[in-house]
């Protein structure tokens, strides 16, 4: 059982689904993640993070939000 958790909901209009696929893929290849991170999509992105230590939760939140921002910026850069 975790001591700390966070839930983030993101809606980015038409870009939401593309952002979801981008960040979900990254999470699949990070087996050594000290947090339990889940992504789901139903008209908006829902990210839940559970961690034993608050520093791990903070680090994962920062990384995940940076990935979301980078995905959004990349989509805007190509004009989608």
Rosetta blueprint (number, residue, H / E / L):
1 X L
2 X L
3 X L
4 X E
5 X E
6 X E
7 X E
8 X E
9 X E
10 X E
11 X L
12 X L
13 X H
14 X H
15 X H
16 X H
17 X H
18 X H
19 X H
20 X H
21 X H
22 X H
23 X H
24 X H
25 X H
26 X H
27 X H
28 X H
29 X L
30 X L
31 X L
32 X L
33 X L
34 X L
35 X L
36 X E
37 X E
38 X E
39 X E
40 X E
41 X E
42 X L
43 X L
44 X L
45 X E
46 X E
47 X E
48 X E
49 X E
50 X E
51 X E
52 X L
53 X L
54 X H
55 X H
56 X H
57 X H
58 X H
59 X H
60 X H
61 X H
62 X H
63 X H
64 X H
65 X H
66 X H
67 X H
68 X H
69 X H
70 X H
71 X H
72 X H
73 X H
74 X H
75 X H
76 X H
77 X H
78 X L
79 X L
80 X L
